Amino acid sequence: MNNRESHPDAGNDREQRADARNNRESQPDTRNNQVPRADTRNNRELGADAGHNQESRAETRNDREMRADARRNREQVLRTAQRLFAAQGLGISLDEIARHAGVGPGTVHRHFPSKQALYLAVAIDQIRQLVAEGEALAGTGDPGALFTLLSRMMASGAENAAVKSALTAAEFDLRDAAPDAAADLTHQVARLLDRAHSAGVVRADVTVDEVMAIVAGAFAAIQHAGADTSRERCAHLARIILDGLRPPSRR
């Protein structure tokens, strides 16, 4: 008997291995088509970043709200202090201002460390309002707008001790304490004075420094006459004083 006959299954085994190899070759190669496994570490980092961003947005929103509250409180303190300083001058305490403003003393002290600081802030705020009025008057084209602004400055100083202090350099010199505000107001007066000069409605020889000095001196006249408690009398005295700035032909 030969070997092939003594091992009848050997041929079958080779055929089966060949079939198996052919089957493997005929199957599509899916190794390159496997979906990459998710990087769980990156996912955790992305999740942490997202959480941090949400916290940052919440903190930013809270900061904006706190800043808005702080601005409202400061504005409330300023408006209250303006009214109380006008009525009582520097004699009123910061705690009393806080009580009238409806805020805690700590809120006032946080924004204004001293009464002088608050007094100056009130004065600067009022001066800024006068600057805004000057800008508005400059836009009207009225050659007599200078007298309107000067009258308003006198009335504001008569009504508010802080403004009078700023314009007369009494408790402080505005040119040193708030040079920008002082320069802005002087600029508006000079601007309207130039227009008045061009229209011939003001004396040709008057300068802006002289006009500012006249306004400062007007407060002494108003106070001496006891007109600082009456808007009507104050306005009357202001007209008399300002008439001195007009050319003789326009008085």
C-alpha positions as semicolon CSV with decimal commas, in nm:
position;residue;x (nm);y (nm);z (nm)
1;M;0,000;0,000;0,000
2;N;0,146;0,342;-0,089
3;N;0,155;0,648;0,146
4;R;-0,138;0,827;-0,019
5;E;-0,351;0,527;0,036
6;S;-0,228;0,486;0,393
7;H;-0,328;0,851;0,470
8;P;-0,658;0,907;0,290
9;D;-0,744;1,220;0,500
10;A;-0,424;1,412;0,423
11;G;-0,553;1,534;0,089
12;N;-0,878;1,641;0,243
13;D;-0,692;1,840;0,511
14;R;-0,494;2,026;0,246
15;E;-0,809;2,103;0,054
16;Q;-0,982;2,231;0,365
17;R;-0,688;2,459;0,447
18;A;-0,688;2,589;0,090
19;D;-1,062;2,655;0,108
20;A;-1,022;2,836;0,437
21;R;-0,744;3,052;0,290
22;N;-0,956;3,133;-0,014
23;N;-1,249;3,225;0,208
24;R;-1,029;3,465;0,409
25;E;-0,901;3,630;0,094
26;S;-1,254;3,666;-0,041
27;Q;-1,375;3,844;0,276
28;P;-1,354;4,227;0,263
29;D;-1,079;4,384;0,474
30;T;-1,261;4,569;0,745
31;R;-0,957;4,663;0,948
32;N;-0,925;5,004;0,787
33;N;-1,298;5,062;0,824
34;Q;-1,299;5,026;1,200
35;V;-1,429;5,329;1,382
36;P;-1,156;5,479;1,602
37;R;-1,220;5,437;1,969
38;A;-1,322;5,761;2,135
39;D;-1,050;5,930;2,331
40;T;-1,216;5,942;2,669
41;R;-0,947;6,164;2,813
42;N;-1,012;6,434;2,549
43;N;-1,384;6,402;2,610
44;R;-1,330;6,460;2,979
45;E;-1,115;6,762;2,903
46;L;-1,377;6,901;2,664
47;G;-1,643;6,850;2,927
48;A;-1,431;7,028;3,185
49;D;-1,372;7,319;2,943
50;A;-1,745;7,346;2,875
51;G;-1,818;7,355;3,247
52;H;-1,549;7,618;3,299
53;N;-1,693;7,831;3,016
54;Q;-2,039;7,814;3,171
55;E;-1,897;7,919;3,507
56;S;-1,705;8,203;3,340
57;R;-2,020;8,325;3,165
58;A;-2,211;8,312;3,493
59;E;-1,933;8,504;3,670
60;T;-1,926;8,764;3,391
61;R;-2,302;8,807;3,415
62;N;-2,279;8,842;3,792
63;D;-1,998;9,095;3,757
64;R;-2,208;9,301;3,515
65;E;-2,502;9,293;3,754
66;M;-2,281;9,394;4,046
67;R;-2,131;9,678;3,844
68;A;-2,480;9,795;3,744
69;D;-2,589;9,788;4,108
70;A;-2,278;9,979;4,208
71;R;-2,346;10,245;3,943
72;R;-2,706;10,280;4,056
73;N;-2,600;10,314;4,419
74;R;-2,336;10,571;4,332
75;E;-2,585;10,771;4,127
76;Q;-2,838;10,758;4,410
77;V;-2,579;10,881;4,659
78;L;-2,474;11,164;4,424
79;R;-2,829;11,283;4,367
80;T;-2,906;11,271;4,739
81;A;-2,582;11,446;4,833
82;Q;-2,647;11,715;4,575
83;R;-2,984;11,790;4,733
84;L;-2,855;11,780;5,090
85;F;-2,540;11,982;5,022
86;A;-2,755;12,243;4,851
87;A;-2,971;12,268;5,161
88;Q;-2,717;12,217;5,439
89;G;-2,371;12,260;5,290
90;L;-2,080;12,059;5,428
91;G;-2,239;12,030;5,771
92;I;-2,421;11,707;5,690
93;S;-2,251;11,374;5,765
94;L;-2,191;11,085;5,526
95;D;-2,404;10,857;5,745
96;E;-2,694;11,099;5,715
97;I;-2,652;11,111;5,339
98;A;-2,652;10,729;5,333
99;R;-2,976;10,722;5,533
100;H;-3,149;10,964;5,296
101;A;-3,015;10,773;4,993
102;G;-3,149;10,444;5,126
103;V;-2,812;10,270;5,127
104;G;-2,578;10,152;5,399
105;P;-2,297;10,375;5,529
106;G;-2,048;10,123;5,393
107;T;-2,180;10,178;5,040
108;V;-2,119;10,552;5,066
109;H;-1,771;10,509;5,214
110;R;-1,683;10,252;4,948
111;H;-1,755;10,500;4,668
112;F;-1,651;10,816;4,852
113;P;-1,389;10,768;5,126
114;S;-1,446;11,116;5,270
115;K;-1,708;11,387;5,271
116;Q;-1,474;11,612;5,073
117;A;-1,446;11,342;4,806
118;L;-1,825;11,325;4,778
119;Y;-1,851;11,704;4,776
120;L;-1,602;11,721;4,489
121;A;-1,783;11,442;4,301
122;V;-2,113;11,632;4,330
123;A;-1,950;11,950;4,202
124;I;-1,786;11,774;3,907
125;D;-2,114;11,602;3,821
126;Q;-2,293;11,938;3,815
127;I;-2,016;12,098;3,612
128;R;-2,046;11,815;3,360
129;Q;-2,416;11,892;3,330
130;L;-2,335;12,257;3,260
131;V;-2,088;12,144;2,995
132;A;-2,362;11,934;2,834
133;E;-2,595;12,236;2,838
134;G;-2,323;12,443;2,672
135;E;-2,285;12,182;2,399
136;A;-2,660;12,178;2,341
137;L;-2,672;12,559;2,324
138;A;-2,384;12,564;2,078
139;G;-2,593;12,348;1,848
140;T;-2,881;12,593;1,839
141;G;-2,695;12,865;1,649
142;D;-2,836;13,130;1,886
143;P;-2,582;13,418;1,915
144;G;-2,723;13,504;2,258
145;A;-2,671;13,149;2,391
146;L;-2,374;13,278;2,594
147;F;-2,608;13,467;2,825
148;T;-2,833;13,164;2,862
149;L;-2,540;12,948;2,976
150;L;-2,400;13,213;3,210
151;S;-2,743;13,259;3,369
152;R;-2,766;12,886;3,419
153;M;-2,422;12,875;3,578
154;M;-2,516;13,150;3,820
155;A;-2,845;12,983;3,910
156;S;-2,675;12,647;3,960
157;G;-2,413;12,800;4,187
158;A;-2,674;12,987;4,388
159;E;-2,876;12,668;4,436
160;N;-2,588;12,431;4,503
161;A;-2,304;12,505;4,742
162;A;-2,080;12,247;4,574
163;V;-2,110;12,416;4,235
164;K;-2,047;12,757;4,387
165;S;-1,738;12,616;4,559
166;A;-1,617;12,480;4,228
167;L;-1,674;12,802;4,034
168;T;-1,536;13,034;4,303
169;A;-1,247;12,809;4,417
170;A;-1,377;12,834;4,772
171;E;-1,338;12,487;4,932
172;F;-1,133;12,369;4,635
173;D;-1,005;12,498;4,302
174;L;-1,175;12,307;4,022
175;R;-0,879;12,375;3,794
176;D;-0,660;12,170;4,027
177;A;-0,912;11,912;4,153
178;A;-1,070;11,835;3,814
179;P;-0,875;12,009;3,538
180;D;-1,060;11,830;3,257
181;A;-1,403;11,940;3,381
182;A;-1,279;12,296;3,435
183;A;-1,125;12,307;3,087
184;D;-1,441;12,166;2,926
185;L;-1,663;12,429;3,087
186;T;-1,426;12,712;2,997
187;H;-1,415;12,578;2,640
188;Q;-1,794;12,589;2,611
189;V;-1,805;12,945;2,745
190;A;-1,527;13,050;2,504
191;R;-1,708;12,887;2,214
192;L;-2,031;13,075;2,285
193;L;-1,837;13,395;2,352
194;D;-1,677;13,378;2,008
195;R;-2,018;13,344;1,848
196;A;-2,153;13,634;2,054
197;H;-1,855;13,846;1,948
198;S;-1,918;13,765;1,583
199;A;-2,282;13,864;1,616
200;G;-2,197;14,182;1,807
201;V;-2,417;14,091;2,106
202;V;-2,136;14,108;2,362
203;R;-1,868;14,367;2,435
204;A;-1,577;14,332;2,195
205;D;-1,316;14,380;2,467
206;V;-1,429;14,104;2,707
207;T;-1,229;13,781;2,735
208;V;-1,331;13,435;2,850
209;D;-1,122;13,468;3,168
210;E;-1,305;13,789;3,252
211;V;-1,640;13,622;3,188
212;M;-1,552;13,335;3,424
213;A;-1,440;13,587;3,688
214;I;-1,771;13,774;3,655
215;V;-1,964;13,450;3,713
216;A;-1,757;13,373;4,025
217;G;-1,810;13,725;4,157
218;A;-2,182;13,707;4,088
219;F;-2,228;13,453;4,369
220;A;-2,102;13,703;4,625
221;A;-2,350;13,961;4,499
222;I;-2,636;13,710;4,501
223;Q;-2,550;13,595;4,854
224;H;-2,502;13,951;4,980
225;A;-2,847;14,041;4,851
226;G;-2,997;13,731;5,011
227;A;-3,115;13,621;4,668
228;D;-2,968;13,270;4,689
229;T;-3,291;13,138;4,840
230;S;-3,512;13,286;4,568
231;R;-3,485;13,180;4,206
232;E;-3,669;13,491;4,090
233;R;-3,438;13,734;4,271
234;C;-3,134;13,536;4,168
235;A;-3,238;13,550;3,802
236;H;-3,303;13,924;3,835
237;L;-2,957;13,992;3,976
238;A;-2,803;13,768;3,710
239;R;-2,967;13,975;3,436
240;I;-2,833;14,298;3,588
241;I;-2,481;14,156;3,608
242;L;-2,489;14,009;3,257
243;D;-2,621;14,331;3,107
244;G;-2,277;14,473;3,180
245;L;-2,139;14,234;2,918
246;R;-2,362;14,367;2,641
247;P;-2,259;14,650;2,408
248;P;-2,410;14,989;2,507
249;S;-2,633;14,978;2,200
250;R;-2,794;14,650;2,318
251;R;-2,855;14,729;2,682
